[in-house]
């Protein structure tokens, strides 16, 4: 699930002719958090965010939506989808966290495409888009970011070093009137968008970028 350079024009997304993608099981009225990214690799920080969202937002489930690639990042850094999925499932290890790669199946490149697809397919499900504070800081550069805010409620999870940058960002300022008090977080999934909340709490310093760097520089066993 990927952002794109600044644009307020909705994408002309069309599903691939393969039809409906296989998705985790859902039922009308369920409250599901969508946590998208490359998960390259998944780590305990992702799990920490998910468990916080499940509890603070009163969600039934969290979907880790693993993107096939981010056009703003070096594709040479991206591990194979199967490798990322296997590691994500190992790290998640929770009955309320599902790992899915449906974006690849439907041919979506941008978050606005993915969320539009889910809203059309499951109009009775209460989805919440979840992202880190670092993503909120650059949210105004995502394709159709204002449309994303109108598609479904959003929860922003604080990250070390990003609190002020995120809350003072262009997108946070533009959406200030629809921000909830943190104490109202459990009501978020049932609200009509735009609606969003910024969640503070214990923060993880883990980073996929740093983990990849550490793996590249670690000595090979047996040498």
C-alpha contacts under 8 A as a table, 3 or more apart, distances in Angstrom:
res1	aa1	res2	aa2	distance
1	X	36	X	5.59
1	X	37	X	5.51
1	X	38	X	7.27
1	X	65	X	7.10
1	X	66	X	6.87
1	X	67	X	4.56
1	X	68	X	7.51
1	X	69	X	7.42
1	X	70	X	7.09
1	X	103	X	7.14
1	X	108	X	7.73
1	X	109	X	6.48
1	X	110	X	5.64
1	X	111	X	5.16
1	X	114	X	7.34
2	X	37	X	7.14
2	X	67	X	7.13
2	X	69	X	7.30
2	X	70	X	5.13
2	X	71	X	7.14
2	X	109	X	6.26
2	X	110	X	4.80
2	X	111	X	5.63
3	X	70	X	7.44
3	X	72	X	7.76
3	X	110	X	5.86
3	X	111	X	6.42
3	X	139	X	7.88
3	X	141	X	7.29
3	X	142	X	4.50
3	X	143	X	6.22
4	X	7	X	7.76
4	X	71	X	7.34
4	X	72	X	7.10
4	X	110	X	7.09
4	X	141	X	6.39
4	X	142	X	4.66
4	X	143	X	5.15
5	X	141	X	5.15
5	X	142	X	5.83
5	X	143	X	6.46
6	X	140	X	6.55
6	X	141	X	3.86
6	X	142	X	5.49
6	X	143	X	5.86
7	X	141	X	6.86
7	X	142	X	6.76
7	X	143	X	4.86
7	X	144	X	5.95
7	X	145	X	7.88
8	X	143	X	6.11
8	X	144	X	4.52
8	X	145	X	6.77
8	X	146	X	7.03
8	X	147	X	7.86
9	X	143	X	7.07
9	X	144	X	5.75
10	X	112	X	7.68
10	X	143	X	7.21
10	X	144	X	5.47
10	X	147	X	7.62
11	X	112	X	7.72
11	X	113	X	7.06
11	X	143	X	7.73
11	X	144	X	7.67
13	X	108	X	7.18
13	X	113	X	6.16
14	X	107	X	7.94
15	X	18	X	7.98
15	X	19	X	7.26
15	X	106	X	5.34
15	X	107	X	6.33
15	X	108	X	7.73
16	X	19	X	6.58
16	X	105	X	7.53
16	X	106	X	5.40
16	X	107	X	5.88
18	X	21	X	7.98
18	X	105	X	7.83
18	X	106	X	7.73
19	X	106	X	7.65
20	X	106	X	7.40
21	X	102	X	5.81
21	X	105	X	5.78
21	X	106	X	6.31
22	X	102	X	6.61
23	X	100	X	6.82
23	X	102	X	6.54
24	X	98	X	6.76
24	X	100	X	7.25
26	X	30	X	6.88
26	X	125	X	7.69
27	X	30	X	5.80
27	X	124	X	7.86
27	X	125	X	6.90
28	X	122	X	7.65
28	X	124	X	4.67
28	X	125	X	5.04
29	X	124	X	5.77
29	X	125	X	5.03
29	X	126	X	6.16
30	X	59	X	7.90
30	X	60	X	6.31
30	X	125	X	5.34
30	X	126	X	5.90
31	X	58	X	7.71
31	X	59	X	4.97
31	X	60	X	5.25
31	X	61	X	6.81
31	X	125	X	6.49
31	X	126	X	4.73
31	X	127	X	5.88
31	X	128	X	7.53
31	X	189	X	6.30
32	X	59	X	5.79
32	X	60	X	5.88
32	X	61	X	4.97
32	X	62	X	5.60
32	X	63	X	7.20
32	X	125	X	7.42
32	X	126	X	6.21
32	X	127	X	4.89
32	X	128	X	6.22
33	X	53	X	7.62
33	X	54	X	7.78
33	X	59	X	6.69
33	X	61	X	6.31
33	X	62	X	4.54
33	X	63	X	6.15
33	X	127	X	5.79
33	X	128	X	4.73
33	X	129	X	5.96
33	X	130	X	6.39
34	X	62	X	5.97
34	X	63	X	5.07
34	X	64	X	6.45
34	X	65	X	6.78
34	X	127	X	6.94
34	X	128	X	6.03
34	X	129	X	4.97
34	X	130	X	5.74
35	X	50	X	7.84
35	X	62	X	6.99
35	X	63	X	5.96
35	X	64	X	4.99
35	X	65	X	5.93
35	X	129	X	6.57
35	X	130	X	5.14
35	X	131	X	6.55
36	X	63	X	7.95
36	X	64	X	5.78
36	X	65	X	4.47
36	X	66	X	6.01
36	X	67	X	6.99
36	X	130	X	7.63
36	X	131	X	7.62
37	X	64	X	7.72
37	X	65	X	6.43
37	X	66	X	5.46
37	X	67	X	5.67
38	X	41	X	7.58
38	X	66	X	5.34
38	X	67	X	5.11
38	X	68	X	7.10
38	X	69	X	6.50
38	X	70	X	7.31
38	X	78	X	7.99
39	X	42	X	4.45
39	X	43	X	7.84
39	X	66	X	6.40
39	X	84	X	6.41
39	X	88	X	7.07
39	X	208	X	7.19
40	X	78	X	6.47
40	X	79	X	6.57
40	X	84	X	6.20
40	X	208	X	5.91
40	X	209	X	7.89
40	X	212	X	7.81
41	X	79	X	7.98
41	X	84	X	6.07
41	X	87	X	7.06
41	X	88	X	7.43
41	X	208	X	5.57
41	X	211	X	7.49
41	X	212	X	7.43
42	X	46	X	6.55
42	X	84	X	7.09
42	X	87	X	6.34
42	X	88	X	5.09
42	X	91	X	6.68
42	X	208	X	6.91
43	X	46	X	5.64
43	X	47	X	6.94
43	X	88	X	7.55
43	X	91	X	6.20
43	X	206	X	7.25
43	X	207	X	7.79
43	X	208	X	7.14
44	X	47	X	4.94
44	X	48	X	6.05
44	X	91	X	6.52
44	X	92	X	7.93
44	X	206	X	7.37
45	X	48	X	4.93
45	X	49	X	6.27
45	X	204	X	5.33
45	X	205	X	7.30
45	X	206	X	5.57
45	X	207	X	7.53
46	X	49	X	5.27
46	X	50	X	6.26
47	X	50	X	5.01
47	X	51	X	6.14
47	X	91	X	7.09
47	X	92	X	5.78
48	X	51	X	5.33
48	X	52	X	6.21
48	X	204	X	7.29
49	X	52	X	5.18
49	X	53	X	6.16
49	X	157	X	6.96
50	X	53	X	5.09
50	X	54	X	6.12
50	X	62	X	6.64
50	X	97	X	7.78
51	X	54	X	5.10
51	X	55	X	6.30
52	X	55	X	5.34
52	X	56	X	5.88
53	X	56	X	5.25
53	X	57	X	5.43
53	X	58	X	7.54
53	X	59	X	7.20
54	X	57	X	5.72
54	X	58	X	5.61
54	X	59	X	4.80
54	X	60	X	6.95
54	X	61	X	6.90
54	X	62	X	7.08
55	X	58	X	5.32
55	X	59	X	6.92
56	X	185	X	6.37
56	X	186	X	6.15
57	X	185	X	5.36
57	X	186	X	4.24
57	X	187	X	7.23
57	X	188	X	6.85
57	X	189	X	7.33
58	X	186	X	5.30
59	X	62	X	7.41
59	X	189	X	7.84
60	X	96	X	6.96
61	X	96	X	4.77
61	X	97	X	5.90
61	X	98	X	7.49
62	X	96	X	6.26
62	X	97	X	4.85
62	X	98	X	6.25
63	X	97	X	5.85
63	X	98	X	4.77
63	X	99	X	5.80
63	X	100	X	6.83
64	X	97	X	7.14
64	X	98	X	6.05
64	X	99	X	4.76
64	X	100	X	6.14
65	X	99	X	6.34
65	X	100	X	5.22
65	X	101	X	5.93
65	X	102	X	7.44
65	X	103	X	7.51
66	X	84	X	8.00
66	X	85	X	7.46
66	X	99	X	7.30
66	X	100	X	6.18
66	X	101	X	5.16
66	X	103	X	7.53
67	X	70	X	7.27
67	X	101	X	6.57
67	X	103	X	6.21
67	X	104	X	6.93
68	X	81	X	6.74
68	X	101	X	7.55
68	X	103	X	7.12
68	X	104	X	5.69
69	X	73	X	7.96
69	X	75	X	7.04
69	X	78	X	7.35
69	X	109	X	7.99
70	X	73	X	5.49
70	X	74	X	8.00
70	X	75	X	7.63
70	X	109	X	7.92
71	X	74	X	7.73
71	X	75	X	7.89
73	X	77	X	7.98
74	X	77	X	5.65
74	X	78	X	7.35
75	X	78	X	5.26
79	X	83	X	6.48
79	X	84	X	6.51
80	X	83	X	5.28
80	X	84	X	6.43
81	X	84	X	5.17
81	X	85	X	6.08
82	X	85	X	5.11
82	X	86	X	6.13
83	X	86	X	5.29
83	X	87	X	6.29
84	X	87	X	5.22
84	X	88	X	5.97
85	X	88	X	5.00
85	X	89	X	6.15
85	X	99	X	6.99
85	X	100	X	7.87
86	X	89	X	5.30
86	X	90	X	6.32
87	X	90	X	5.05
87	X	91	X	6.15
88	X	91	X	5.14
88	X	92	X	5.87
88	X	99	X	7.00
89	X	92	X	5.15
89	X	93	X	6.12
89	X	98	X	7.95
89	X	99	X	6.47
90	X	93	X	5.64
92	X	97	X	6.45
93	X	97	X	7.52
94	X	97	X	5.48
95	X	98	X	7.83
101	X	104	X	5.98
101	X	105	X	7.21
102	X	105	X	4.97
102	X	106	X	6.37
103	X	106	X	5.39
103	X	107	X	5.97
103	X	108	X	5.25
103	X	109	X	7.53
103	X	114	X	6.66
104	X	107	X	5.16
104	X	108	X	6.51
108	X	111	X	7.80
108	X	113	X	5.76
108	X	114	X	5.99
109	X	113	X	6.99
109	X	114	X	7.88
110	X	113	X	5.38
110	X	114	X	6.60
110	X	143	X	7.10
111	X	114	X	5.09
111	X	115	X	6.16
111	X	143	X	7.87
111	X	148	X	7.73
112	X	115	X	5.37
112	X	116	X	6.04
112	X	143	X	6.99
112	X	144	X	6.29
112	X	145	X	7.42
112	X	147	X	7.27
112	X	148	X	5.64
113	X	116	X	5.26
113	X	117	X	6.21
114	X	117	X	5.20
114	X	118	X	6.40
115	X	118	X	5.14
115	X	119	X	6.17
115	X	148	X	7.42
115	X	151	X	7.16
116	X	119	X	5.21
116	X	120	X	6.25
116	X	151	X	7.14
117	X	120	X	5.26
117	X	121	X	6.15
118	X	121	X	5.07
118	X	122	X	5.78
118	X	123	X	7.79
119	X	122	X	5.37
119	X	123	X	5.24
119	X	125	X	7.95
119	X	151	X	7.64
120	X	123	X	5.84
122	X	125	X	5.59
126	X	189	X	5.73
126	X	190	X	6.58
127	X	152	X	6.42
127	X	153	X	7.31
127	X	189	X	6.52
128	X	152	X	5.99
128	X	153	X	5.12
128	X	154	X	5.43
128	X	155	X	6.93
128	X	188	X	7.86
128	X	189	X	5.94
129	X	152	X	6.74
129	X	153	X	6.30
129	X	154	X	4.63
129	X	155	X	6.24
130	X	154	X	5.79
130	X	155	X	4.87
130	X	156	X	5.98
130	X	157	X	7.46
131	X	135	X	6.27
131	X	136	X	7.23
131	X	154	X	7.73
131	X	155	X	6.51
131	X	156	X	5.13
131	X	157	X	6.26
132	X	135	X	5.41
132	X	136	X	6.72
132	X	156	X	5.40
132	X	157	X	4.74
132	X	158	X	6.13
132	X	159	X	6.41
133	X	136	X	5.03
133	X	137	X	6.41
133	X	156	X	5.74
133	X	157	X	5.65
133	X	158	X	5.04
133	X	159	X	5.63
133	X	162	X	5.84
133	X	163	X	6.53
133	X	166	X	5.48
134	X	137	X	5.26
134	X	138	X	7.00
134	X	159	X	6.87
134	X	162	X	5.71
134	X	165	X	7.93
134	X	166	X	6.45
135	X	138	X	5.38
135	X	139	X	5.72
135	X	166	X	7.86
136	X	139	X	4.71
136	X	140	X	7.85
136	X	156	X	7.17
136	X	166	X	5.44
136	X	167	X	7.93
136	X	169	X	7.37
136	X	171	X	7.09
136	X	172	X	7.22
137	X	140	X	7.73
137	X	162	X	7.69
137	X	165	X	5.92
137	X	166	X	4.22
137	X	167	X	7.48
137	X	168	X	7.88
137	X	169	X	5.25
137	X	170	X	7.59
137	X	171	X	7.41
137	X	172	X	7.86
138	X	141	X	5.70
138	X	142	X	7.44
138	X	169	X	7.52
138	X	171	X	7.86
139	X	142	X	5.43
139	X	145	X	6.54
139	X	171	X	6.17
140	X	145	X	6.04
140	X	170	X	6.45
140	X	171	X	5.25
141	X	145	X	7.42
142	X	145	X	5.36
144	X	147	X	5.18
144	X	148	X	6.26
145	X	148	X	4.95
145	X	149	X	6.38
146	X	149	X	5.14
146	X	150	X	6.49
147	X	150	X	5.00
147	X	151	X	6.19
148	X	151	X	5.06
148	X	152	X	6.85
149	X	152	X	6.11
149	X	153	X	6.75
149	X	154	X	7.16
149	X	193	X	6.59
149	X	194	X	5.23
149	X	195	X	7.46
150	X	153	X	7.65
150	X	193	X	5.08
150	X	194	X	4.81
151	X	193	X	6.38
151	X	194	X	7.41
152	X	192	X	7.35
152	X	193	X	5.27
152	X	194	X	6.77
152	X	195	X	7.69
153	X	188	X	6.49
153	X	189	X	6.43
153	X	191	X	7.04
153	X	192	X	7.18
153	X	193	X	5.16
153	X	194	X	5.99
153	X	195	X	4.92
153	X	196	X	5.55
154	X	188	X	7.94
154	X	195	X	6.47
154	X	196	X	4.60
154	X	197	X	6.69
155	X	196	X	5.53
155	X	197	X	5.07
155	X	198	X	6.09
155	X	199	X	7.16
156	X	196	X	7.49
156	X	197	X	6.17
156	X	198	X	4.75
156	X	199	X	6.06
157	X	198	X	6.07
157	X	199	X	5.04
157	X	200	X	6.62
158	X	162	X	7.04
158	X	163	X	6.07
158	X	198	X	7.01
158	X	199	X	6.03
158	X	200	X	5.41
158	X	201	X	7.29
158	X	203	X	6.79
159	X	162	X	5.57
159	X	163	X	6.60
159	X	203	X	5.81
159	X	204	X	6.95
159	X	205	X	7.59
160	X	163	X	7.06
160	X	203	X	6.39
160	X	204	X	7.28
160	X	205	X	6.50
161	X	164	X	7.83
162	X	165	X	5.21
162	X	166	X	5.78
163	X	166	X	5.46
163	X	167	X	6.31
164	X	167	X	5.26
164	X	168	X	5.92
165	X	168	X	5.40
165	X	169	X	5.91
166	X	169	X	5.16
166	X	172	X	6.93
167	X	172	X	5.58
167	X	173	X	7.41
168	X	172	X	6.27
168	X	173	X	6.35
169	X	172	X	5.26
169	X	173	X	6.16
170	X	173	X	5.23
170	X	174	X	6.18
171	X	174	X	5.02
171	X	175	X	6.11
172	X	175	X	5.16
172	X	176	X	5.73
173	X	176	X	5.06
174	X	177	X	7.83
175	X	178	X	5.62
175	X	179	X	6.79
175	X	194	X	7.80
176	X	179	X	5.37
178	X	194	X	5.95
178	X	195	X	4.84
178	X	196	X	6.36
179	X	195	X	5.82
179	X	196	X	4.92
179	X	197	X	5.56
179	X	198	X	7.91
180	X	184	X	6.29
180	X	185	X	7.13
180	X	195	X	6.91
180	X	196	X	5.97
180	X	197	X	5.11
180	X	198	X	7.91
181	X	184	X	5.51
181	X	185	X	7.18
181	X	197	X	6.72
182	X	185	X	5.39
182	X	197	X	6.17
182	X	198	X	6.55
182	X	199	X	6.31
183	X	186	X	7.77
184	X	187	X	5.69
184	X	188	X	7.09
185	X	188	X	5.35
185	X	197	X	6.45
186	X	189	X	7.17
187	X	190	X	5.74
187	X	191	X	6.71
188	X	191	X	5.38
188	X	195	X	7.03
188	X	196	X	7.08
188	X	197	X	7.64
191	X	195	X	6.85
192	X	195	X	6.85
193	X	196	X	7.98
200	X	203	X	7.99
206	X	210	X	7.54
206	X	211	X	7.79
207	X	210	X	5.23
207	X	211	X	6.22
208	X	211	X	5.00
208	X	212	X	6.17
209	X	212	X	5.27
209	X	213	X	6.30
210	X	213	X	5.00
210	X	214	X	6.10
211	X	214	X	5.05
211	X	215	X	6.20
212	X	215	X	5.11
212	X	216	X	6.28
213	X	216	X	5.17
213	X	217	X	6.33
214	X	217	X	5.25
214	X	218	X	5.91
215	X	218	X	5.31
219	X	223	X	7.59
220	X	223	X	6.09
